[in-house]
Amino acid sequence: MTILITGATGLIGNELVKLLLSKNHSVHFLTTSLSKIENKPNCQGFYWNPEQSKIDENCIYGVDVIVHLAGANIAKRWTNNYKQEIIESRTLSSELLYNLVKKKPNQVKQFISASGTAIYPESFDTVYDETATATEDSFLSNVVKKWEESASRFQVLGLKVCKLRTGIVLSNAGGALPEMVKPIKMGFGAAMGNGKQIQSWIHINDLVAMYLFAIENQIEGVYNAVTPHPISNQELTTVIAKTLKKPLFLPNIPQFVMKLLLGEMSYLLFSSKNLSAQKIMDNGFQFQFPEIKQAIADLYS
């Protein structure tokens, strides 16, 4: 199959491209950087600029599946301007793809969109699955709602639409984990707040394998892209420290301290999302790293 990917040079996109090519799929990728456009065997780059509604329409030629990963990084200080960028980077880019599929003859059968777990209510004990109707009233939750609404439009064009609500992605190449590891490596590690907040996570290899699974099985609907074993922030911190053979002796870091340092974005460190992975497993997906000790050992042993 030929897969068109947005956000292909990001943390998830980069790994997904490598996996798809290893499975003999062809990749078209969209980039806002002309210098990143390159043509390799089975991998071809195309220019786009969603803010200016520009896209190289040749990108869709021969494409069977679109995987939409593009979106501004949420792990930056949330000024009012940047909040707008977070929303528009997801919705404007989706609208540009929608208009392309609508007007240009193509053979696209499926649209797969990244999504977020922020849509779910805060929870310690209640485990939420994809049937949950209760949602959180927060900035990020509203981002996810707009994000998913923009993906759902592709159903009108007769495409199968799949949304992967992604938890904390564990990778040693970027994202949240290296930032957690840094202070622990230096001997200054500590859990956040009371450490009881539940973190629904996924190893980067399992996440890109889930995208491949969604593509090859043409699944549709909403799925939680998290492992079946969520953990507390305290447990995650402890596992990292033990794997790195570093002590944990500092008191937990109070929430107000991180709020002063990071502003509203500190929400990411204290949010508690207790989510189920049962739906994707019932569809036949198997995790390579379902347990946190395996995952951290794989990344940092």
C-alpha positions in Angstrom: 0.0 0.0 0.0 1.0 3.7 -0.3 0.5 5.8 2.8 0.5 9.6 2.9 1.8 10.8 6.2 1.7 14.3 7.8 4.1 15.0 10.6 6.5 12.4 9.2 9.6 14.0 10.6 8.3 14.2 14.1 9.0 11.7 16.9 6.1 9.3 16.0 6.2 9.9 12.3 9.9 9.2 11.9 9.5 5.8 13.5 6.3 5.0 11.6 8.0 5.8 8.3 10.8 3.3 9.1 8.3 0.6 10.1 6.2 1.0 7.0 9.2 0.9 4.7 10.5 -2.2 6.5 7.1 -3.8 5.7 7.4 -3.0 2.0 4.8 -0.2 2.0 5.4 3.0 0.1 5.4 6.3 1.8 4.5 9.8 0.7 5.1 12.5 3.3 4.1 16.1 3.6 6.6 18.7 5.0 6.5 22.5 5.5 10.3 22.5 4.9 11.5 22.5 1.3 14.9 21.3 2.5 13.3 18.1 3.9 11.8 17.1 0.6 13.7 14.0 -0.6 13.0 11.1 -2.8 14.3 7.7 -1.7 13.2 4.2 -2.8 9.5 4.0 -1.9 9.6 7.3 0.1 8.7 10.6 -1.5 8.4 14.0 0.0 5.9 16.8 -1.0 5.6 20.4 0.2 2.6 21.9 2.0 1.8 24.9 4.1 -1.6 24.6 5.9 -1.5 28.2 7.1 -1.4 29.4 3.5 -3.6 26.6 2.2 -0.8 25.3 0.0 -0.3 21.7 -0.9 1.4 19.8 -3.7 -1.6 17.9 -5.0 0.7 15.2 -6.5 1.1 13.9 -2.9 -2.2 12.0 -3.2 -1.4 10.1 -6.4 -1.7 6.3 -5.8 -2.3 6.8 -2.0 -4.5 4.2 -0.2 -4.3 5.6 3.4 -3.7 9.0 4.9 -2.1 9.1 8.4 -2.5 12.6 10.0 0.1 13.1 12.7 0.9 16.8 12.2 0.2 19.2 15.1 2.1 21.8 17.2 3.9 20.4 20.2 1.8 20.7 23.3 4.8 20.6 25.6 5.6 24.3 25.2 4.3 27.2 27.3 0.7 27.8 26.5 0.5 31.5 25.7 -2.8 32.6 24.1 -1.1 32.8 20.7 0.4 29.4 21.1 -3.0 27.9 22.2 -4.4 29.1 18.9 -1.5 27.5 17.0 -2.0 24.2 18.8 -5.7 24.2 17.6 -5.1 25.5 14.1 -2.1 23.2 13.4 -4.5 20.3 13.7 -7.7 21.6 12.2 -6.3 23.7 9.3 -4.1 20.9 8.2 -7.0 18.4 8.3 -9.2 20.8 6.3 -6.5 21.1 3.6 -6.4 17.3 3.3 -10.2 17.1 3.3 -10.4 19.5 0.4 -7.7 17.7 -1.5 -9.4 14.3 -1.2 -12.8 15.9 -2.1 -11.7 17.6 -5.3 -8.8 15.4 -6.6 -9.5 12.0 -8.1 -7.9 9.4 -5.8 -8.1 5.9 -4.3 -7.9 6.8 -0.6 -9.8 4.3 1.5 -8.9 5.3 5.1 -8.0 8.3 7.1 -6.2 7.7 10.4 -5.8 10.6 12.8 -3.7 11.0 15.9 -5.8 12.2 18.9 -5.3 12.7 22.6 -6.4 11.3 25.9 -7.1 14.7 27.4 -10.8 14.3 26.3 -11.4 11.9 29.2 -12.3 13.1 32.7 -9.6 13.1 35.4 -9.7 9.7 37.1 -7.8 7.7 39.7 -10.1 4.7 40.2 -12.6 4.8 37.3 -11.2 3.2 34.1 -12.4 4.9 31.0 -12.8 3.2 27.6 -13.8 4.6 24.2 -17.6 4.4 25.0 -17.2 7.1 27.7 -19.5 10.1 27.1 -18.3 12.2 30.0 -15.5 14.6 28.9 -13.2 17.0 30.7 -13.7 20.7 30.5 -10.2 21.9 29.8 -8.2 23.6 27.0 -6.6 20.3 25.8 -9.9 18.4 26.0 -11.5 21.0 23.7 -8.4 20.7 21.4 -9.1 16.9 21.1 -12.8 17.5 20.4 -12.0 19.9 17.5 -9.2 17.5 16.3 -11.6 14.6 16.2 -14.4 16.6 14.6 -12.0 17.5 11.7 -11.1 13.9 11.2 -14.8 12.7 11.3 -15.5 14.9 8.2 -13.7 12.3 6.0 -16.5 9.9 6.6 -18.7 12.1 4.4 -16.3 11.3 1.6 -16.8 7.5 2.1 -13.5 6.9 3.9 -13.0 4.7 7.0 -11.9 7.0 9.8 -9.7 5.8 12.7 -8.7 7.9 15.6 -5.9 6.8 18.0 -6.1 8.6 21.3 -2.5 8.5 22.4 -1.3 8.5 26.0 2.2 9.4 27.2 4.6 8.1 24.5 7.8 6.6 25.9 10.8 7.1 23.7 14.5 7.9 24.4 14.6 10.0 21.3 12.2 12.8 22.4 8.9 13.5 24.1 8.3 13.5 27.9 10.5 10.6 28.9 14.0 12.2 28.3 12.8 15.2 30.3 11.9 12.9 33.2 15.2 11.0 33.0 17.5 14.1 33.1 17.0 15.0 36.8 16.9 11.4 37.8 20.3 10.8 36.1 21.7 13.7 38.0 20.4 12.4 41.3 17.6 15.0 41.6 14.6 12.9 40.6 11.3 13.2 42.4 7.6 12.4 41.7 5.1 15.2 40.9 2.6 16.3 43.4 1.3 13.4 45.5 2.5 11.0 42.8 -0.8 9.3 42.7 -1.9 10.6 39.3 -2.4 7.8 36.8 -0.4 7.9 33.6 -1.7 5.9 30.7 1.4 5.4 28.5 2.7 3.5 25.5 6.1 2.5 24.2 7.0 4.2 20.9 7.4 0.8 19.2 3.9 -0.3 20.3 2.4 3.0 19.1 3.8 2.8 15.6 2.9 -0.9 15.5 -0.7 0.1 16.3 -0.7 2.5 13.4 0.5 -0.3 11.1 -2.1 -2.6 12.6 -4.8 0.0 11.9 -3.6 0.4 8.3 -3.3 -3.3 7.4 -6.6 -4.2 9.0 -8.5 -1.1 7.8 -10.0 -0.6 11.2 -12.2 2.4 12.0 -13.5 4.1 15.1 -11.9 5.5 18.2 -9.1 3.5 20.0 -7.1 4.3 23.1 -3.4 4.0 22.1 -2.2 3.1 25.6 -0.9 -0.1 27.2 -3.2 -2.3 29.3 -1.2 -1.4 32.5 -1.4 2.3 33.4 0.7 3.3 36.4 1.0 6.1 38.9 3.6 8.9 38.5 5.3 7.7 41.6 5.7 4.2 40.2 7.0 5.5 36.9 9.6 7.7 38.6 10.7 4.8 40.8 11.0 2.4 37.8 13.1 4.9 35.9 15.4 5.4 39.0 15.8 1.7 39.6 16.6 1.1 35.9 19.2 3.8 35.9 20.5 2.7 39.4 19.9 6.2 40.8 18.6 7.1 44.3 15.3 8.9 44.9 15.7 11.0 48.1 14.1 14.3 47.4 10.5 15.1 48.4 7.8 15.2 45.8 7.6 18.4 43.8 4.5 20.5 44.7 2.1 21.4 41.9 2.3 25.1 42.6 6.1 25.1 41.9 5.6 23.5 38.5 2.8 26.0 37.8 5.1 28.9 38.4 7.8 27.3 36.1 5.6 26.1 33.3 2.3 28.0 33.6 -0.9 26.3 32.4 1.2 23.6 30.6 2.0 22.1 34.0 -1.4 20.4 33.7 0.4 17.7 31.7 2.4 16.6 34.7 -0.5 16.3 37.1 -3.3 15.1 34.9 -4.6 11.6 35.9 -6.0 9.5 33.0 -6.9 5.9 33.8 -7.7 4.3 30.4 -8.5 0.9 29.0 -6.7 -0.7 26.1 -9.2 -3.6 25.8 -10.8 -2.4 22.6 -7.7 -2.5 20.4 -6.7 -5.9 22.0 -10.1 -7.3 21.3 -9.4 -6.4 17.6 -6.3 -8.6 17.8 -3.5 -6.1 18.5 -0.7 -7.5 20.7 1.6 -5.3 22.8 5.3 -5.9 22.7 5.8 -3.8 25.9 2.7 -4.0 28.1 4.6 -3.6 31.4 6.4 -0.4 32.4 9.6 -2.3 33.6 10.0 -3.9 30.2 9.5 -0.6 28.4 12.0 1.4 30.5 14.5 -1.5 30.4 14.3 -1.6 26.6 14.8 2.2 26.4 17.4 2.7 29.1 19.1 -0.6 30.2 
